[in-house]
Amino acid sequence: MADGHGFSCAATLDAVRLLAGFLQTTLQKADVPEAARIDLELAVVEAANNIVLHGVDGRSGMTIALSVRNVPGGIEVALEDAGTAIPSHLLDVVAQAGPEAECGRGLGLIAACTDRVNYTSSGGRNRLVLFKALQPGTAA
């Protein structure tokens, strides 16, 4: 996985399972430990569902792109879309969202499953980058 791998699909709830399957296969082939695979899959599925439900919001012809690559110290997974950007106030309250919160729980789950989250929105493109730290030598 040194060069990275990518996948793109329609931004629909049905297609999110395709993203999850691609991610599972890619991480298994790279010998990523099971616990890290589970965390990344949960974070990616939550993020992709958020894209579909809140970013795309029923607009047809939209896609989600997923890329996976080794980076120093771990695995980086990026999701890109052209939907509505995440409102900045939601990014600010992620750490404070408890189980009873009406918004931000999904972002909190994503943050809990990863070691670093970076979100940018520019030129009509949104990019969510998730980093999961791995022990040295655990990923190809």
N, C-alpha and C positions, 0 to 999 in steps of 0.2 A: 504494500500500500504506500510505498515511498512517494509515488507520483500523485496519489490521491485518486478518488473515484467519485463520479457524479451520476446523478439520476434526476429526471424531471418528470412530473406528471400533472394531470389536471388538478386544480384546487377544489377538490370535492372530498367529502367525508369518506366515500367509498375508496378513493385513491390513496388516502392516508395509510391504509394497510399496505399498499405497494411500497410506499416510502419506508415503512417499518420493516418490511421483508427485505428490501435492498440493504438497509442498515444492518439488520441481523446477519445477513450473508457476508457482507463486507467485513464486519467486525469479527465474525467467526473465522474467516479466512486469514485474518491478521493476528489470530491468537490473542485477542483482547480478552482479559479475564471476564468470567460470567457476570460478576457483580457490576463491573463497569459497563458491560453490554446492556444489562437490564436498566441501569440508571440512564444511559444515553437513549435507549429506546423509549423509555417513559418520557424523558424530556422532549425528544423529537416528536413523539405522537401528540403530546400536549401542545407543543408549539405549532405543529401543523394543523391541529384542530382549531386552535385560536386563529390562525391565518384564515382558514375556511369560514369559521363562524363570525369573526369580527373584522377581518381585513378584507376579504373578498365579498362577504355578505350577499351571496347569491348571484353575483355577476358572472356571466358565462365567459368562457374563453380564457380564464385566468389559469396560471400554472404556479407550481411550487417547485423550486430547484433545490436539490440537496447535494452537498459535497462533503466528503469524508477524507481526512488526511492525517498522517502522522505529523506531529510537530514536536519540537524538543519538550520532553517531559510528559507527553500524552497524546491524546486524540482530539482533533478539532472537527466539529460538525457544523456546517453552515446551512441555513435555510434562507432562500431568497424568494421574494414575491413582489408583485406590483399593486398590492391592495392598499387599503387605508393604513397609514402608519399608526403604531402604538402611541396613544397620547402620553406625553412626557410625565404627566402627574401619576400615571399608573406605574411607570418605571421607578418613581420615587418612593412609592408605598409598598413595593414588593416585600421588603423585609418585615413589614408590619402587618401583613395580611394574615390573619388568623383563620381557623377553620370556619368561623361564623361570618367572615367577610363576604360581602356581596360582589366584590371584584378584586382581582389581583391574586386569587388563590392559585390559578394556573401558572402565573409567572413565578409565584413563590415555590411551587412544586418544581418548576424548571430549574430555579436557582438551587434548590435543595439537592437535586440530582446531579448537579455539575459543580465544577470548581471555579469556573469563571463564565460569565455571560456578558456579551458585548452586543449592543443593538445600535444600528445606524439606519437612517432613512435619508436618502438623497436622490434627487433626479427622478422621483417616482418609483424608486426601488427600495425595498426594505431588506435588511440583512441582519439576521440573528446568528451570532457565532457562539457556539457552546464548546467549552473546553473541559475535558475530563482528564485529570492527572492519572498517570500509570506508573507503576514501579519500573525502574530501568530494566530493559530486556523483556518486558511482557508483551510488547506489540512488535509486529514485523515492520 
